């Protein structure tokens, strides 16, 4: 295994794989969260009659794109060696003779990416619903009312919570060096 590449014995998940799993998880968790919130509060997500399904679809499409973009920005360089760490290691070897060689450390994404992805998803959902309401033929006042209600209700929190949990999970998939689950007899065959 070189440069943090995943191998048979474990290692980080590739960024593209983590992005796909986290994005699919986000969509599922967001839809589940909106449905459970609607059920628990006995309210429709968008209570304004006559708007149809366009605002909800537009909100979910934009928030999914924001999630994928935000998470990709956080994890895209994971596993690559940090050039500054490699230079620092080379400088340390040149300045102090006799110091052993050290490999450049792979770069790990920051969990702060989950916070930025959450904010982007929340704003994209509210903005997507706002544009969807306008596309449905309603006026600016109706669009602002619907978007404002979503931003200040449990529905906005459901989207933000789903984004945070899934973004954190996607970053953790790339950062950790966990091994895959194994049956006890698999260890016997490897010896």
Helices and strands as residue ranges (DSSP letters): H 15-41, H 54-75, H 83-95, H 112-135, H 140-151, H 154-175, H 184-190
